[in-house]
């Protein structure tokens, strides 16, 4: 029984990893984690090597962005915080979204996205919906 449960867990993880597209992530989603938003700190400032589930790889000294190998790790990590096809059931999208727009009640990093119409939030949603 135990091994069956484990097997189904592994299959579920594989299935979700498969439906999310890495190239879309690398070119559209990841730059958002590095982008400076007015009145907010960048995601990477707090989430680089963080002890929270949303943990970005530390950038190499002086590097403006991640290497491909680091991005693959970030992709794996981010994939665990989203539910393919369901942006509003995805922690990655709900936590930084304003509460009034359907987001979480509290995020130490603030209301990074004021509404679901924020262009960056829509990029995250498009990735999760696997529209590519
Ligand atoms: C000022 C620091 C800070 C910034 C900037 C920040 N966060 Fe956070 N974030 C936190 C902290 C601290 C937590 C831990 C739980 C909490 O307090 O909300 C967290 C939690 C989260 C979580 C829930 C999973 C977890 O690791 O606990 C997600 C998802 C998240 N942040 C996404 C983002 C995104 C996306 C951005 C940028 C658009 C961002 N955060 C910017 C500090 C920050």
Backbone and ligand atoms as CSV (ligand in chain L), in Angstrom:
chain,resi,resn,atom,element,x,y,z
A,1,UNK,N,N,0.830,-1.212,0.000
A,1,UNK,CA,C,0.000,0.000,0.000
A,1,UNK,C,C,0.864,1.261,0.000
A,2,UNK,N,N,1.870,1.223,0.881
A,2,UNK,CA,C,2.741,2.380,1.019
A,2,UNK,C,C,3.400,2.747,-0.320
A,3,UNK,N,N,3.916,1.733,-1.002
A,3,UNK,CA,C,4.630,1.999,-2.253
A,3,UNK,C,C,3.667,2.461,-3.346
A,4,UNK,N,N,2.425,1.988,-3.276
A,4,UNK,CA,C,1.422,2.456,-4.252
A,4,UNK,C,C,1.160,3.952,-4.086
A,5,UNK,N,N,1.032,4.366,-2.839
A,5,UNK,CA,C,0.789,5.784,-2.560
A,5,UNK,C,C,1.956,6.624,-3.054
A,6,UNK,N,N,3.146,6.104,-2.820
A,6,UNK,CA,C,4.349,6.810,-3.251
A,6,UNK,C,C,4.375,6.916,-4.779
A,7,UNK,N,N,4.055,5.805,-5.429
A,7,UNK,CA,C,4.052,5.774,-6.885
A,7,UNK,C,C,3.065,6.799,-7.442
A,8,UNK,N,N,1.887,6.867,-6.857
A,8,UNK,CA,C,0.902,7.806,-7.409
A,8,UNK,C,C,1.343,9.248,-7.174
A,9,UNK,N,N,2.066,9.470,-6.064
A,9,UNK,CA,C,2.602,10.814,-5.816
A,9,UNK,C,C,3.631,11.185,-6.884
A,10,UNK,N,N,4.519,10.241,-7.154
A,10,UNK,CA,C,5.567,10.470,-8.155
A,10,UNK,C,C,4.932,10.748,-9.509
A,11,UNK,N,N,3.908,9.974,-9.856
A,11,UNK,CA,C,3.239,10.174,-11.146
A,11,UNK,C,C,2.578,11.541,-11.217
A,12,UNK,N,N,1.982,11.968,-10.107
A,12,UNK,CA,C,1.315,13.278,-10.086
A,12,UNK,C,C,2.340,14.391,-10.312
A,13,UNK,N,N,3.499,14.258,-9.681
A,13,UNK,CA,C,4.554,15.263,-9.838
A,13,UNK,C,C,5.036,15.284,-11.288
A,14,UNK,N,N,5.247,14.092,-11.855
A,14,UNK,CA,C,5.691,14.019,-13.250
A,14,UNK,C,C,4.666,14.650,-14.176
A,15,UNK,N,N,3.395,14.368,-13.946
A,15,UNK,CA,C,2.337,14.894,-14.806
A,15,UNK,C,C,2.321,16.415,-14.754
A,16,UNK,N,N,2.473,16.989,-13.543
A,16,UNK,CA,C,2.404,18.448,-13.460
A,16,UNK,C,C,3.650,19.080,-14.069
A,17,UNK,N,N,4.801,18.416,-13.915
A,17,UNK,CA,C,6.026,18.962,-14.495
A,17,UNK,C,C,5.932,18.958,-16.015
A,18,UNK,N,N,5.272,17.933,-16.550
A,18,UNK,CA,C,5.177,17.818,-17.997
A,18,UNK,C,C,4.303,18.890,-18.630
A,19,UNK,N,N,3.242,19.278,-17.949
A,19,UNK,CA,C,2.311,20.182,-18.611
A,19,UNK,C,C,2.767,21.642,-18.547
A,20,UNK,N,N,3.757,21.934,-17.700
A,20,UNK,CA,C,4.265,23.305,-17.632
A,20,UNK,C,C,5.472,23.413,-18.560
A,21,UNK,N,N,5.519,24.499,-19.310
A,21,UNK,CA,C,6.547,24.626,-20.335
A,21,UNK,C,C,7.769,25.390,-19.827
A,22,UNK,N,N,8.950,24.766,-19.926
A,22,UNK,CA,C,10.163,25.401,-19.407
A,22,UNK,C,C,10.543,26.649,-20.200
A,23,UNK,N,N,10.496,26.585,-21.526
A,23,UNK,CA,C,10.906,27.745,-22.333
A,23,UNK,C,C,10.036,28.968,-22.031
A,24,UNK,N,N,8.731,28.742,-21.908
A,24,UNK,CA,C,7.826,29.846,-21.558
A,24,UNK,C,C,8.211,30.413,-20.196
A,25,UNK,N,N,8.498,29.500,-19.263
A,25,UNK,CA,C,8.924,29.934,-17.932
A,25,UNK,C,C,10.177,30.807,-18.025
A,26,UNK,N,N,11.192,30.292,-18.714
A,26,UNK,CA,C,12.500,30.962,-18.778
A,26,UNK,C,C,12.395,32.355,-19.434
A,27,UNK,N,N,11.622,32.461,-20.499
A,27,UNK,CA,C,11.598,33.724,-21.240
A,27,UNK,C,C,10.567,34.722,-20.727
A,28,UNK,N,N,9.467,34.240,-20.133
A,28,UNK,CA,C,8.431,35.201,-19.720
A,28,UNK,C,C,8.252,35.317,-18.209
A,29,UNK,N,N,8.324,34.180,-17.503
A,29,UNK,CA,C,8.017,34.196,-16.065
A,29,UNK,C,C,9.218,34.639,-15.235
A,30,UNK,N,N,10.365,34.052,-15.488
A,30,UNK,CA,C,11.520,34.301,-14.622
A,30,UNK,C,C,11.938,35.779,-14.572
A,31,UNK,N,N,11.874,36.511,-15.707
A,31,UNK,CA,C,12.242,37.934,-15.628
A,31,UNK,C,C,11.395,38.715,-14.611
A,32,UNK,N,N,10.182,38.243,-14.359
A,32,UNK,CA,C,9.306,38.930,-13.394
A,32,UNK,C,C,9.906,38.872,-11.989
A,33,UNK,N,N,10.601,37.783,-11.676
A,33,UNK,CA,C,11.197,37.633,-10.342
A,33,UNK,C,C,12.359,38.608,-10.132
A,34,UNK,N,N,12.881,39.144,-11.253
A,34,UNK,CA,C,14.037,40.050,-11.186
A,34,UNK,C,C,13.626,41.507,-11.348
A,35,UNK,N,N,12.392,41.728,-11.739
A,35,UNK,CA,C,11.942,43.060,-12.142
A,35,UNK,C,C,11.600,43.943,-10.938
A,36,UNK,N,N,12.013,45.209,-11.036
A,36,UNK,CA,C,11.698,46.167,-9.974
A,36,UNK,C,C,10.316,46.757,-10.240
A,37,UNK,N,N,9.443,46.621,-9.239
A,37,UNK,CA,C,8.107,47.178,-9.342
A,37,UNK,C,C,8.044,48.438,-8.478
A,38,UNK,N,N,7.388,49.507,-8.949
A,38,UNK,CA,C,7.333,50.714,-8.143
A,38,UNK,C,C,6.797,50.400,-6.741
A,39,UNK,N,N,7.399,50.960,-5.742
A,39,UNK,CA,C,7.044,50.825,-4.319
A,39,UNK,C,C,7.207,49.402,-3.758
A,40,UNK,N,N,7.775,48.480,-4.540
A,40,UNK,CA,C,8.000,47.125,-4.013
A,40,UNK,C,C,9.437,46.687,-4.257
A,41,UNK,N,N,9.935,45.862,-3.337
A,41,UNK,CA,C,11.239,45.235,-3.579
A,41,UNK,C,C,11.055,44.116,-4.596
A,42,UNK,N,N,12.132,43.767,-5.283
A,42,UNK,CA,C,12.069,42.688,-6.265
A,42,UNK,C,C,11.909,41.339,-5.552
A,43,UNK,N,N,11.187,40.413,-6.183
A,43,UNK,CA,C,10.977,39.081,-5.586
A,43,UNK,C,C,12.310,38.467,-5.168
A,44,UNK,N,N,13.318,38.601,-6.035
A,44,UNK,CA,C,14.598,37.928,-5.804
A,44,UNK,C,C,15.281,38.429,-4.527
A,45,UNK,N,N,15.030,39.670,-4.167
A,45,UNK,CA,C,15.675,40.244,-2.986
A,45,UNK,C,C,15.345,39.414,-1.739
A,46,UNK,N,N,14.102,39.021,-1.607
A,46,UNK,CA,C,13.692,38.257,-0.424
A,46,UNK,C,C,13.719,36.745,-0.651
A,47,UNK,N,N,13.506,36.334,-1.880
A,47,UNK,CA,C,13.311,34.900,-2.116
A,47,UNK,C,C,14.554,34.166,-2.596
A,48,UNK,N,N,15.650,34.891,-2.787
A,48,UNK,CA,C,16.912,34.255,-3.172
A,48,UNK,C,C,17.434,33.472,-1.972
A,49,UNK,N,N,17.629,32.164,-2.173
A,49,UNK,CA,C,18.143,31.293,-1.111
A,49,UNK,C,C,17.319,31.396,0.172
A,50,UNK,N,N,16.024,31.665,0.038
A,50,UNK,CA,C,15.157,31.838,1.200
A,50,UNK,C,C,14.841,30.504,1.855
A,51,UNK,N,N,14.377,30.579,3.088
A,51,UNK,CA,C,13.945,29.368,3.778
A,51,UNK,C,C,12.453,29.147,3.615
A,52,UNK,N,N,11.843,29.773,2.650
A,52,UNK,CA,C,10.423,29.558,2.383
A,52,UNK,C,C,10.300,28.640,1.173
A,53,UNK,N,N,9.085,28.119,0.956
A,53,UNK,CA,C,8.885,27.245,-0.219
A,53,UNK,C,C,9.258,27.940,-1.540
A,54,UNK,N,N,8.964,29.248,-1.655
A,54,UNK,CA,C,9.348,29.972,-2.866
A,54,UNK,C,C,10.801,30.404,-2.703
A,55,UNK,N,N,11.691,29.537,-3.176
A,55,UNK,CA,C,13.121,29.727,-2.950
A,55,UNK,C,C,13.841,29.775,-4.289
A,56,UNK,N,N,14.315,30.953,-4.658
A,56,UNK,CA,C,15.057,31.108,-5.913
A,56,UNK,C,C,16.528,30.782,-5.695
A,57,UNK,N,N,17.170,30.265,-6.712
A,57,UNK,CA,C,18.608,29.985,-6.646
A,57,UNK,C,C,19.361,31.300,-6.434
A,58,UNK,N,N,20.440,31.288,-5.630
A,58,UNK,CA,C,21.234,32.504,-5.491
A,58,UNK,C,C,21.898,32.860,-6.828
A,59,UNK,N,N,21.834,34.123,-7.189
A,59,UNK,CA,C,22.494,34.576,-8.422
A,59,UNK,C,C,24.010,34.519,-8.222
A,60,UNK,N,N,24.742,34.188,-9.274
A,60,UNK,CA,C,26.200,34.234,-9.186
A,60,UNK,C,C,26.626,35.678,-8.952
A,61,UNK,N,N,27.766,35.851,-8.302
A,61,UNK,CA,C,28.253,37.193,-7.986
A,61,UNK,C,C,28.311,38.061,-9.253
A,62,UNK,N,N,27.632,39.186,-9.214
A,62,UNK,CA,C,27.672,40.111,-10.341
A,62,UNK,C,C,26.754,39.739,-11.503
A,63,UNK,N,N,26.111,38.576,-11.438
A,63,UNK,CA,C,25.246,38.155,-12.548
A,63,UNK,C,C,23.901,38.869,-12.484
A,64,UNK,N,N,23.391,39.268,-13.669
A,64,UNK,CA,C,22.105,39.956,-13.721
A,64,UNK,C,C,20.955,38.960,-13.825
A,65,UNK,N,N,21.289,37.742,-14.208
A,65,UNK,CA,C,20.236,36.735,-14.335
A,65,UNK,C,C,20.810,35.346,-14.042
A,66,UNK,N,N,19.935,34.314,-14.096
A,66,UNK,CA,C,20.359,32.967,-13.736
A,66,UNK,C,C,20.954,32.234,-14.943
A,67,UNK,N,N,21.845,31.312,-14.651
A,67,UNK,CA,C,22.334,30.414,-15.706
A,67,UNK,C,C,21.198,29.448,-16.049
A,68,UNK,N,N,21.348,28.752,-17.160
A,68,UNK,CA,C,20.292,27.825,-17.566
A,68,UNK,C,C,20.094,26.723,-16.520
A,69,UNK,N,N,21.195,26.248,-15.948
A,69,UNK,CA,C,21.099,25.194,-14.924
A,69,UNK,C,C,20.341,25.710,-13.695
A,70,UNK,N,N,20.637,26.951,-13.292
A,70,UNK,CA,C,19.932,27.542,-12.147
A,70,UNK,C,C,18.451,27.739,-12.476
A,71,UNK,N,N,18.182,28.167,-13.713
A,71,UNK,CA,C,16.795,28.371,-14.116
A,71,UNK,C,C,16.000,27.068,-14.076
A,72,UNK,N,N,16.657,25.970,-14.432
A,72,UNK,CA,C,15.968,24.680,-14.374
A,72,UNK,C,C,15.571,24.357,-12.938
A,73,UNK,N,N,16.448,24.691,-11.985
A,73,UNK,CA,C,16.109,24.451,-10.572
A,73,UNK,C,C,14.965,25.361,-10.135
A,74,UNK,N,N,15.034,26.637,-10.560
A,74,UNK,CA,C,13.952,27.573,-10.234
A,74,UNK,C,C,12.623,27.087,-10.814
A,75,UNK,N,N,12.694,26.562,-12.035
A,75,UNK,CA,C,11.497,26.052,-12.715
A,75,UNK,C,C,10.876,24.908,-11.919
A,76,UNK,N,N,11.734,23.977,-11.468
A,76,UNK,CA,C,11.247,22.846,-10.662
A,76,UNK,C,C,10.551,23.351,-9.408
A,77,UNK,N,N,11.224,24.298,-8.724
A,77,UNK,CA,C,10.697,24.850,-7.479
A,77,UNK,C,C,9.362,25.538,-7.749
A,78,UNK,N,N,9.321,26.413,-8.774
A,78,UNK,CA,C,8.099,27.178,-9.074
A,78,UNK,C,C,6.968,26.240,-9.489
A,79,UNK,N,N,7.335,25.152,-10.173
A,79,UNK,CA,C,6.308,24.204,-10.634
A,79,UNK,C,C,5.555,23.571,-9.467
A,80,UNK,N,N,6.235,23.476,-8.325
A,80,UNK,CA,C,5.576,22.896,-7.154
A,80,UNK,C,C,4.636,23.878,-6.480
A,81,UNK,N,N,4.725,25.141,-6.850
A,81,UNK,CA,C,3.866,26.161,-6.217
A,81,UNK,C,C,2.697,26.543,-7.109
A,82,UNK,N,N,2.521,25.829,-8.224
A,82,UNK,CA,C,1.382,26.123,-9.093
A,82,UNK,C,C,0.613,24.848,-9.421
A,83,UNK,N,N,-0.653,25.055,-9.746
A,83,UNK,CA,C,-1.504,23.952,-10.176
A,83,UNK,C,C,-1.818,24.190,-11.646
A,84,UNK,N,N,-1.258,23.355,-12.532
A,84,UNK,CA,C,-1.456,23.591,-13.965
A,84,UNK,C,C,-2.937,23.741,-14.304
A,85,UNK,N,N,-3.245,24.795,-15.064
A,85,UNK,CA,C,-4.623,25.037,-15.482
A,85,UNK,C,C,-5.430,25.861,-14.506
A,86,UNK,N,N,-4.892,26.105,-13.293
A,86,UNK,CA,C,-5.693,26.768,-12.262
A,86,UNK,C,C,-4.898,27.868,-11.542
A,87,UNK,N,N,-4.764,29.047,-12.164
A,87,UNK,CA,C,-3.969,30.117,-11.550
A,87,UNK,C,C,-4.424,30.480,-10.136
A,88,UNK,N,N,-5.731,30.516,-9.898
A,88,UNK,CA,C,-6.199,30.941,-8.583
A,88,UNK,C,C,-6.084,29.845,-7.528
A,89,UNK,N,N,-5.637,28.658,-7.936
A,89,UNK,CA,C,-5.341,27.602,-6.972
A,89,UNK,C,C,-3.829,27.443,-6.844
A,90,UNK,N,N,-3.086,28.434,-7.346
A,90,UNK,CA,C,-1.630,28.374,-7.369
A,90,UNK,C,C,-1.040,29.380,-6.393
A,91,UNK,N,N,-0.334,28.878,-5.397
A,91,UNK,CA,C,0.252,29.734,-4.361
A,91,UNK,C,C,1.124,30.838,-4.963
A,92,UNK,N,N,1.867,30.500,-6.004
A,92,UNK,CA,C,2.767,31.478,-6.626
A,92,UNK,C,C,2.001,32.708,-7.119
A,93,UNK,N,N,0.770,32.533,-7.523
A,93,UNK,CA,C,-0.019,33.648,-8.042
A,93,UNK,C,C,-0.874,34.305,-6.975
A,94,UNK,N,N,-1.319,33.511,-6.009
A,94,UNK,CA,C,-2.260,34.026,-5.012
A,94,UNK,C,C,-1.541,34.808,-3.913
A,95,UNK,N,N,-0.372,34.309,-3.490
A,95,UNK,CA,C,0.334,34.945,-2.360
A,95,UNK,C,C,0.697,36.409,-2.627
A,96,UNK,N,N,1.264,36.752,-3.794
A,96,UNK,CA,C,1.630,38.169,-4.013
A,96,UNK,C,C,0.510,39.030,-4.593
A,97,UNK,N,N,-0.690,38.482,-4.739
A,97,UNK,CA,C,-1.818,39.221,-5.319
A,97,UNK,C,C,-2.598,39.932,-4.219
A,98,UNK,N,N,-3.062,41.161,-4.518
A,98,UNK,CA,C,-3.829,41.928,-3.528
A,98,UNK,C,C,-5.024,41.120,-3.039
A,99,UNK,N,N,-5.285,41.227,-1.729
A,99,UNK,CA,C,-6.390,40.479,-1.125
A,99,UNK,C,C,-7.708,40.848,-1.799
A,100,UNK,N,N,-7.867,42.138,-2.100
A,100,UNK,CA,C,-9.110,42.611,-2.721
A,100,UNK,C,C,-9.297,42.038,-4.124
A,101,UNK,N,N,-8.242,41.529,-4.716
A,101,UNK,CA,C,-8.321,40.961,-6.067
A,101,UNK,C,C,-8.381,39.434,-6.024
A,102,UNK,N,N,-8.607,38.894,-4.816
A,102,UNK,CA,C,-8.714,37.441,-4.682
A,102,UNK,C,C,-7.447,36.804,-4.150
A,103,UNK,N,N,-6.473,37.636,-3.777
A,103,UNK,CA,C,-5.190,37.125,-3.302
A,103,UNK,C,C,-5.207,36.757,-1.828
A,104,UNK,N,N,-4.030,36.377,-1.340
A,104,UNK,CA,C,-3.883,35.943,0.050
A,104,UNK,C,C,-4.106,37.116,1.002
A,105,UNK,N,N,-4.434,36.763,2.237
A,105,UNK,CA,C,-4.673,37.807,3.217
A,105,UNK,C,C,-3.389,38.543,3.578
A,106,UNK,N,N,-2.265,37.804,3.586
A,106,UNK,CA,C,-1.017,38.424,4.008
A,106,UNK,C,C,0.172,37.882,3.225
A,107,UNK,N,N,1.055,38.797,2.815
A,107,UNK,CA,C,2.331,38.417,2.205
A,107,UNK,C,C,3.361,39.413,2.692
A,108,UNK,N,N,4.404,38.934,3.337
A,108,UNK,CA,C,5.442,39.835,3.837
A,108,UNK,C,C,6.021,40.685,2.718
A,109,UNK,N,N,5.975,40.183,1.495
A,109,UNK,CA,C,6.507,40.911,0.340
A,109,UNK,C,C,5.531,41.917,-0.235
A,110,UNK,N,N,4.382,42.045,0.357
A,110,UNK,CA,C,3.416,43.067,-0.054
A,110,UNK,C,C,2.525,42.630,-1.199
A,111,UNK,N,N,1.651,43.572,-1.562
A,111,UNK,CA,C,0.704,43.357,-2.661
A,111,UNK,C,C,1.419,43.668,-3.957
A,112,UNK,N,N,2.191,42.743,-4.444
A,112,UNK,CA,C,3.002,42.993,-5.632
A,112,UNK,C,C,2.122,43.239,-6.856
A,113,UNK,N,N,0.978,42.586,-6.879
A,113,UNK,CA,C,0.061,42.743,-8.007
A,113,UNK,C,C,-1.274,43.262,-7.482
A,114,UNK,N,N,-1.670,44.463,-7.947
A,114,UNK,CA,C,-2.881,45.104,-7.429
A,114,UNK,C,C,-4.137,44.402,-7.917
A,115,UNK,N,N,-4.053,43.801,-9.102
A,115,UNK,CA,C,-5.240,43.122,-9.628
A,115,UNK,C,C,-4.824,42.022,-10.590
A,116,UNK,N,N,-5.795,41.230,-10.997
A,116,UNK,CA,C,-5.521,40.149,-11.951
A,116,UNK,C,C,-5.299,40.686,-13.360
A,117,UNK,N,N,-5.463,42.011,-13.531
A,117,UNK,CA,C,-5.185,42.633,-14.829
A,117,UNK,C,C,-3.742,43.096,-14.951
A,118,UNK,N,N,-2.984,43.028,-13.851
A,118,UNK,CA,C,-1.575,43.407,-13.920
A,118,UNK,C,C,-0.912,42.573,-15.028
A,119,UNK,N,N,-0.186,43.226,-15.951
A,119,UNK,CA,C,0.400,42.488,-17.081
A,119,UNK,C,C,1.329,41.351,-16.641
A,120,UNK,N,N,2.085,41.572,-15.572
A,120,UNK,CA,C,2.989,40.512,-15.117
A,120,UNK,C,C,2.208,39.351,-14.495
A,121,UNK,N,N,1.160,39.710,-13.770
A,121,UNK,CA,C,0.332,38.645,-13.179
A,121,UNK,C,C,-0.286,37.799,-14.291
A,122,UNK,N,N,-0.673,38.484,-15.382
A,122,UNK,CA,C,-1.272,37.759,-16.516
A,122,UNK,C,C,-0.261,36.839,-17.194
A,123,UNK,N,N,0.994,37.236,-17.198
A,123,UNK,CA,C,2.047,36.370,-17.758
A,123,UNK,C,C,2.166,35.095,-16.915
A,124,UNK,N,N,2.159,35.280,-15.576
A,124,UNK,CA,C,2.215,34.120,-14.685
A,124,UNK,C,C,1.008,33.213,-14.939
A,125,UNK,N,N,-0.166,33.824,-15.062
A,125,UNK,CA,C,-1.401,33.048,-15.267
A,125,UNK,C,C,-1.358,32.290,-16.590
A,126,UNK,N,N,-0.832,32.942,-17.623
A,126,UNK,CA,C,-0.776,32.297,-18.949
A,126,UNK,C,C,0.136,31.066,-18.895
A,127,UNK,N,N,1.233,31.195,-18.145
A,127,UNK,CA,C,2.157,30.057,-18.005
A,127,UNK,C,C,1.455,28.893,-17.292
A,128,UNK,N,N,0.752,29.214,-16.196
A,128,UNK,CA,C,0.077,28.180,-15.421
A,128,UNK,C,C,-1.043,27.529,-16.231
A,129,UNK,N,N,-1.714,28.355,-17.041
A,129,UNK,CA,C,-2.780,27.805,-17.896
A,129,UNK,C,C,-2.176,27.023,-19.052
A,130,UNK,N,N,-0.821,27.088,-19.139
A,130,UNK,CA,C,-0.054,26.442,-20.207
A,130,UNK,C,C,-0.545,26.839,-21.589
A,131,UNK,N,N,-0.792,28.148,-21.721
A,131,UNK,CA,C,-1.095,28.709,-23.042
A,131,UNK,C,C,0.234,29.087,-23.690
A,132,UNK,N,N,0.696,28.314,-24.604
A,132,UNK,CA,C,1.923,28.687,-25.306
A,132,UNK,C,C,1.902,28.162,-26.713
L,1,LIG,C1,C,10.149,42.122,1.152
L,1,LIG,C2,C,10.395,40.719,0.959
L,1,LIG,C3,C,9.570,39.968,-0.093
L,1,LIG,C4,C,9.387,40.318,-1.415
L,1,LIG,C5,C,9.907,41.526,-2.158
L,1,LIG,C6,C,8.565,39.265,-1.986
L,1,LIG,N1,N,8.274,38.334,-1.031
L,1,LIG,FE1,FE,7.174,36.647,-1.296
L,1,LIG,N2,N,7.350,36.191,0.691
L,1,LIG,C7,C,8.126,36.884,1.588
L,1,LIG,C8,C,8.073,36.192,2.869
L,1,LIG,C9,C,8.801,36.630,4.141
L,1,LIG,C10,C,7.242,35.066,2.703
L,1,LIG,C11,C,6.872,34.023,3.765
L,1,LIG,C12,C,5.400,33.986,4.066
L,1,LIG,C13,C,4.810,35.369,4.213
L,1,LIG,O1,O,5.153,36.085,5.152
L,1,LIG,O2,O,4.037,35.778,3.349
L,1,LIG,C14,C,6.796,35.108,1.307
L,1,LIG,C15,C,5.962,34.170,0.745
L,1,LIG,C16,C,5.713,34.047,-0.598
L,1,LIG,C17,C,4.991,32.943,-1.226
L,1,LIG,C18,C,4.353,31.760,-0.529
L,1,LIG,C19,C,5.297,30.601,-0.495
L,1,LIG,C20,C,6.367,30.801,0.515
L,1,LIG,O3,O,7.547,30.719,0.118
L,1,LIG,O4,O,6.050,31.037,1.689
L,1,LIG,C21,C,4.992,33.195,-2.560
L,1,LIG,C22,C,4.406,32.317,-3.649
L,1,LIG,C23,C,5.663,34.456,-2.781
L,1,LIG,N3,N,6.097,34.956,-1.559
L,1,LIG,C24,C,5.838,35.037,-4.001
L,1,LIG,C25,C,6.445,36.260,-4.230
L,1,LIG,C26,C,6.585,36.883,-5.536
L,1,LIG,C27,C,6.108,36.269,-6.845
L,1,LIG,C28,C,7.226,38.068,-5.350
L,1,LIG,C29,C,7.554,39.120,-6.380
L,1,LIG,C30,C,6.498,39.475,-7.321
L,1,LIG,C31,C,7.501,38.176,-3.911
L,1,LIG,N4,N,7.027,37.057,-3.270
L,1,LIG,C32,C,8.172,39.234,-3.314
L,1,LIG,C33,C,8.845,38.022,1.336
L,1,LIG,C34,C,8.873,38.705,0.139
